[in-house]
Amino acid sequence: FLDADAVSDAGFSKRISIGKWNDISHLVLMTDGVSDPWFETDNGLQNPQKWDRLMAELSPLLTDPEHASAQLVEWLNFFSPGNHDDRTIIVLW
């Protein structure tokens, strides 16, 4: 949880990135209920292959904007042994 101790920790700023990109295909925000099963560790979040695999699975769900939200909700029901946290995802594309 983000409390005062977590935010004031010196390592916290290493986990946050602010930038400006000219070429971006998707912006993905997710809770740990999604990121933990997909990326497992902070190192996994840095792994381009894991991001490519996630986007390969999500991209077909986003092709029809009228049905994208319902398809993402259904996708959030994926099974992952030992991962039972709440799941939230936001994708801007």
DRENDO-1510 file (C-alpha; in Angstrom, 1 decimal, always signed):
<recs>
REC; n; res; u; v; w
REC; 1; PHE; +0.0; +0.0; +0.0 .
REC; 2; LEU; +1.2; +3.5; -0.7 .
REC; 3; ASP; +1.5; +5.1; +2.7 .
REC; 4; ALA; +3.8; +8.0; +3.8 .
REC; 5; ASP; +6.6; +5.6; +4.6 .
REC; 6; ALA; +6.4; +4.0; +1.1 .
REC; 7; VAL; +6.3; +7.3; -0.7 .
REC; 8; SER; +9.2; +8.8; +1.2 .
REC; 9; ASP; +11.4; +5.7; +0.7 .
REC; 10; ALA; +14.4; +6.5; -1.5 .
REC; 11; GLY; +13.7; +3.5; -3.8 .
REC; 12; PHE; +10.1; +4.7; -4.5 .
REC; 13; SER; +11.3; +7.3; -7.1 .
REC; 14; LYS; +13.1; +4.5; -9.0 .
REC; 15; ARG; +9.7; +2.8; -9.6 .
REC; 16; ILE; +8.0; +5.9; -11.1 .
REC; 17; SER; +8.7; +7.2; -14.6 .
REC; 18; ILE; +7.5; +10.4; -16.2 .
REC; 19; GLY; +8.3; +11.0; -19.8 .
REC; 20; LYS; +7.2; +12.2; -23.2 .
REC; 21; TRP; +7.2; +9.8; -26.1 .
REC; 22; ASN; +6.5; +10.6; -29.7 .
REC; 23; ASP; +5.5; +7.1; -30.7 .
REC; 24; ILE; +3.3; +5.1; -28.4 .
REC; 25; SER; +0.8; +2.4; -29.3 .
REC; 26; HIS; -0.8; +1.7; -25.9 .
REC; 27; LEU; -0.8; +3.0; -22.4 .
REC; 28; VAL; -1.5; +0.2; -19.9 .
REC; 29; LEU; -2.3; +0.8; -16.3 .
REC; 30; MET; -2.9; -2.3; -14.1 .
REC; 31; THR; -3.2; -3.4; -10.5 .
REC; 32; ASP; -0.9; -6.0; -9.1 .
REC; 33; GLY; -3.7; -8.5; -9.6 .
REC; 34; VAL; -2.8; -8.4; -13.3 .
REC; 35; SER; +0.9; -7.5; -13.1 .
REC; 36; ASP; +2.0; -10.2; -10.6 .
REC; 37; PRO; +0.8; -13.2; -12.7 .
REC; 38; TRP; +2.1; -11.7; -15.9 .
REC; 39; PHE; +5.4; -10.2; -14.8 .
REC; 40; GLU; +6.1; -11.9; -11.4 .
REC; 41; THR; +8.9; -9.5; -10.4 .
REC; 42; ASP; +10.1; -6.0; -10.9 .
REC; 43; ASN; +12.7; -7.4; -13.3 .
REC; 44; GLY; +9.8; -9.0; -15.2 .
REC; 45; LEU; +8.3; -5.6; -15.7 .
REC; 46; GLN; +11.5; -4.6; -17.5 .
REC; 47; ASN; +11.3; -7.7; -19.9 .
REC; 48; PRO; +10.2; -6.7; -23.4 .
REC; 49; GLN; +9.2; -10.3; -24.2 .
REC; 50; LYS; +6.7; -10.3; -21.3 .
REC; 51; TRP; +5.2; -7.0; -22.5 .
REC; 52; ASP; +5.0; -8.3; -26.1 .
REC; 53; ARG; +3.2; -11.5; -24.9 .
REC; 54; LEU; +0.7; -9.4; -22.9 .
REC; 55; MET; +0.0; -7.1; -25.8 .
REC; 56; ALA; -0.3; -10.0; -28.2 .
REC; 57; GLU; -3.0; -11.3; -26.0 .
REC; 58; LEU; -4.7; -8.0; -25.4 .
REC; 59; SER; -4.5; -6.4; -28.9 .
REC; 60; PRO; -7.2; -8.7; -30.5 .
REC; 61; LEU; -9.6; -7.7; -27.7 .
REC; 62; LEU; -9.2; -4.0; -28.6 .
REC; 63; THR; -9.9; -4.2; -32.4 .
REC; 64; ASP; -13.6; -3.4; -31.9 .
REC; 65; PRO; -14.0; -0.3; -29.7 .
REC; 66; GLU; -17.7; -1.1; -29.1 .
REC; 67; HIS; -16.9; -4.5; -27.5 .
REC; 68; ALA; -13.4; -3.8; -26.1 .
REC; 69; SER; -14.4; -3.1; -22.5 .
REC; 70; ALA; -16.6; -6.2; -22.2 .
REC; 71; GLN; -13.8; -8.3; -23.7 .
REC; 72; LEU; -11.2; -6.9; -21.3 .
REC; 73; VAL; -13.6; -7.6; -18.4 .
REC; 74; GLU; -13.9; -11.2; -19.6 .
REC; 75; TRP; -10.1; -11.4; -20.0 .
REC; 76; LEU; -9.6; -10.4; -16.4 .
REC; 77; ASN; -11.0; -13.8; -15.4 .
REC; 78; PHE; -7.8; -15.6; -16.5 .
REC; 79; PHE; -6.6; -18.4; -14.3 .
REC; 80; SER; -3.2; -18.1; -12.6 .
REC; 81; PRO; -2.4; -20.6; -9.8 .
REC; 82; GLY; -1.8; -18.8; -6.5 .
REC; 83; ASN; -2.8; -15.4; -7.8 .
REC; 84; HIS; -6.2; -14.4; -6.4 .
REC; 85; ASP; -5.8; -10.6; -6.0 .
REC; 86; ASP; -8.3; -8.1; -7.4 .
REC; 87; ARG; -7.7; -7.2; -11.0 .
REC; 88; THR; -8.1; -3.9; -12.7 .
REC; 89; ILE; -6.7; -2.9; -16.1 .
REC; 90; ILE; -7.0; +0.3; -18.2 .
REC; 91; VAL; -5.8; +0.3; -21.8 .
REC; 92; LEU; -5.6; +3.5; -23.9 .
REC; 93; TRP; -4.9; +2.7; -27.5 .
</recs>
